[in-house]
Amino acid sequence: MATMTSDDEAAPELPESEDEGESGAESFLTEDELAYDEGLDPAEDFDEQQDEHTEPCTSGEEDANHSAYCEEDGSSLRGQKRKRSPHLTAKSWKTENDPDICPPPNRFIPARPPGHQLNSNNKHMPLDLFKLFLSNEAISTLCENTNKQAAKNIGKGKKYSWTDLDVPEFLNYVGLTFFFSLVKLDNIRDYWKKNTIFSVLFPADVMSQDRYRAISWNIHMSDPEKDVENDRQKGTPQYDHLFRLNPLMDTIKHACNTFYHPRQNLLIDERTIVRKNHAGMIQKGAAKPNKLGFKLFVLSDSSNGYILDFAVYTGKSRFESGTGLAYDSVMTLIKSAHLGSGYNLFLDSFYTSPKLFKDLLSLNVGACGTYRDNRRGCLTTHSNALRKKDPKGTLRWIRKPPVVYVKWKDFCEVSICSTVHQAFSGHTVERRVKSEDGKSTVGSIPCPTPVMEYNKYMGGADMLEQLTQSYSVHHKTSRWYRVLFLHFLEIAATNSFLLHKELCREKHEEPMTHRAFLEELTAQLCGVTVAVPPTKGPSGHLPVPISNQPDASKRASYGRRTCVQCRLIKKEYQSTPWKCRECDVALCLIADRNCFEAWHD
């Protein structure tokens, strides 16, 4: 899971309390939401305390319509005691020596050719790629809403000067925001600090500190007048938690889908944008101590980390499907009509459930992911189960079509299930293991196929996290929706860079590094070049011909004068056709006698 921090200062003119009463500013958490904080989904996970009264099944065949925790009514309501049904039992775990039939591979039929959807014959500069996600039309709308918000704040008595924001100045503002991510200082004010050895000169050449901060305080994605109408509906089904995000968020999500089509392997991961002050959609996770932030569910291409779609968690405790947040977040992002069929989806244990995997398979989407034993519908039995004292490489599996459940002993026990892989196909991995004499050596141990594939394709989440974490634009702001505005800029910049790599790969060219791409994008947003022109020397003292003779054959002989340096210092009389333009004295300028340089030392 990717996590981003916010470490700059909030504007004193806009205190934190102004967030109250706005969309998304509710701070209460329901029982379900408290569970989500701890990485649990009440609709899918059993209460472990209640499960102490529930015995797992031990042998035999399991009824396909019931959970592995044998319940008389199949209920998974939180806090309800579950009773054991004696006639429903689970299968016995098998080993790597037992044959498993690999499911037939899904036929991969993408809706469009995988890869970028751009014209390769055109030249795509970093700014051109960035504007695919933030078009001039979208920026014009954002500028219009920002100007309205500034007028509203000034009408409330805010004391700062304001001139209407336009597209070129907004691009400069975004360019400076990326500049701050590349050149790290502790405080926004430090970028305009003067007359110290630590002064940074560039920001002041783009815009003043007061102007940058005023724009930051007033950035607004939605129409402030319509915000008021939406806020009046708070507490009703018509209320939109994401109203202040929708104009820009919808534009970026549409661009993410339009200009790139994914390859076969996808992944869904959770990301938390850390923020220090409270807002309604902010989550505090027990698994992420001392972190407060917004939760996003992100669908990306495993091959490169390109973000295809994302959903912002809104803090709601009721979901349309009735199956919980984990199920809904996945099914919301998987759009078969847009993607096509035959895709493989990789997930972590928060999302994985038998119901989800079966419903994905009905859409011709395979799935593989780690799972929890207390997740509703997952098989469990003590018959031939994995034990703590088993050595590394020990594995057990059970296939309940269409899902295979695998447990494997690595440094700890790994539980994983899949609808697209064979339980074990002979793969091995290198691990440090103890030999019979107690010595630790590196050896090969068996590794289940789902584990091999999961580790291979979930790496896309690490690539994406590395790209967004390395040069994060996040800083502290007084309004919750501006935190997500900054994150939208990161998504646009990251996807732009990945499109650049795709284009270079197609042309067999060497792409820019991520930092070089952001530097070039920053320069283009600010209307400058990355390369600084060399500093010019003094323009006055330059050698020029004494005579402006138009005839080239006479320039070396006509108008010659005695060199002042030779006459005064060497007591010699040497004639020269050159003089200093500023001093207006004749000076020699030849390979073995440079009186021009000696005269000016």
Residue, then its C-alpha position, 0 to 999 in steps of 0.5 A: m500500500a502506498t502512503m504519502t505525507s503532508d509536511d508543509e504549513a497551512a495558511p494562517e488566513l485560512p484556519e483548519s476550522e473552516d473545513e467544518g460543515e463542508s463536503g467530506a468534513e464529517s469526523f464520526l466513524t460507524e462500527d463498520e468504518l472502525a473495522y475498515d480502519e483495522g483492515l477488516d470487512p465486517a461483511e466478509d470477515f468473521d469476528e475472531q472472538q465469536d469464532e472461538h465458539t465455532e469448531p472448524c470442520t475436519s474431514g469429508e466433503e463440503d456442501a458447496n452452498h455453505s462456508a467452511y465454518c459450518e453454519e446452519d443458516g450461512s449468516s455472517l452477521r457481526g456479533q451473531k453466534r454461529k453454530r456448527s452443523p455436524h453433517l457439513t465437513a471440509k476436505s483434507w489438505k493435499t501435498e505437492n505430491d498429489p496431482d492438481i489439474c490446472p484450469p484452462p487459461n482464459r482467452f485474452i480478448p482486450a477491447r483495444p490493443p494493449g499499450h498506449q493509444l497515441n499517435s507514435n508519429n507525433k512528437h510528445m513532449p512531457l507537457d503534451l503528455f501531461k495535458l492529456f490528463l489536465s487539458n486546457e478546457a479542464i484547467s479553464t474550469l478549474c481557474e473559473n472555480t478558483n476565481k469564484q472561491a477567491a471572490k467568496n473568501i474576500g467577501k468574507g473579509k480575507k485580507y489578501s490581494w487577488t487577480d483572476l487566475d488564467v491558464p498560463e499562470f495556473l501552469n506556472y503554479v503547477g510547475l512550481t509545485f513540481f519544482f518543490s517536489l524536486v528541490k526539497l526545503d522544509n517550508i514553502r517560505d524558504y523558496w523565496k528566502k533572499n540574501t543567504i547562501f541557501s537562497v533558491l532563485f528560480p521560484a521568485d522569477v516565476m511568481s511571488q510568494d504571496r501569489y503562490r500562497a494565495i492560489s494555494w488557499n483558493i484552489h477549487m475544483s467545483d463551483p462554490e455556488k453549487d457546493v452550497e446546494n450539495d451541502r444542504q443535502k447532507g444526510t440525504p441520499q442525494y448528498d455527494h461526498l465527492f462533489r468538490l472533487n468530481p470535475l477534475m477527478d472525472t477528467i483525469k479518470h477519463a484520460c487514464n482510460t482513454f490514452y492507455h489500455p492494459r496488458q493482461n495482468l492487473l492489480i488492485d491496491e489500497r493507497t493512503i494519502v496521509r494528512k494531519n488534520h481531520a476530515g470525514m473521508i480520512q481513515k486511521g488504520a491500526a495496521k498503519p500506526n499514527k497515520l491519518g489519511f484518505k483511502l483510495f482503491v487503485l486499479s493499475d497495470s502490473s507490467n508498469g504501474y500505470i493507473l487505469d482507474f481509482a475510487v476514493y473511499t467516502g466513509k459510507s457504511r452501506f454498500e449497494s451490493g450488500t457484500g461490503l467494501a472489499y467486494d464493492s471496491v473491486m467490482t466498481l473498478i473492473k469494467s469488462a465493457h471497457l477492458g475486454s475479457g481474459y484478464n488476471l487480477f491480483l489482490d491482497s487479503f483485504y479484497t480476496s473472498p470466494k464470492l468475489f473470485k467466482d463473480l469475477l470468473s463469471l466476467n471471464v476475469g481470473a483472480c489470485g490473492t492472499y486470503r484470511d482464514n476468517r474470511r467468509g467462504c474460505l476453506t479450513t480444516h485440520s486434516n493434514a493441515l500445515r503445522k508450525k514445526d513443518p520446514k520451509g517449503t512445506l505446502r498444502w492445497i485444496r481445490k474447491p472448483p473454481v478456486v484452489y486454496v494453498k498454504w505454504k511455509d516460508f518465513c511464516e505461513v502464506s495463505i493464497c488462493s487462485t482461479v487461474h493457477q495450478a497448486f504446484s507445478g514444480h517451481t522452487v525458490e532459494r531460501r536459507v534453511k537449516s541442514e540436519d547438522g544445524k548449519s544454515t545454508v542456502g537451498s532450493i525449496p518448493c514454491p506453489t505456482p500462485v505464490m510465484e505468480y503473485n510475487k511476480y505481478m504484485g510488483g507493479a504496486d511497488m513500482l507505482e509506490q516508488l514513482t509517487q513517493s520519490y517526488s511527492v508534491h504533497h504539503k499541508t493544506s487547510r482544506w481536505y479536497r486540496v490534498l486530493f487535488l495535489h494527488f491528482l497532479e501526481i497521478a497525471a505526472t506519473n501516468s505521463f511519464l509511463l506513457h513517455k516510457e511506452l512511446c520510447r519503448e515502441k521506437h527503441e529509444e532510451p527514455m528519460t529517467h523519472r527525475a529528468f522527465l519531471e525536471e523537463l515537465t517543470a521547466q515547460l510548465c514554467g515556460v523555461t528550459v532546464a539548461v541555464p544559458p551560460t553567464k555572459g562575461p563583460s561585454g565592454h572590453l572586447p577586441v575589435p578591428i581598428s579599421n572597418q576596411p570593406d576590402a578583405s585583402k586590406r584588413a590586415s595591413y590598413g589602419r594598423r597602430t602601435c601596440v600600447q602594451c609593447r611600447l610601454i612595457k617592452k619598449e618595442y614598437q609593434s603594429t597591430p590591426w586590433k584594439c580594445r573597444e572599451c579602452d580604444v587602445a591598440l593591442c597585439l592579439i596573436a598566438d605568441r603575443n597576447c597583449f590584449e590579455a596582459w593589458h587587462d590583467 
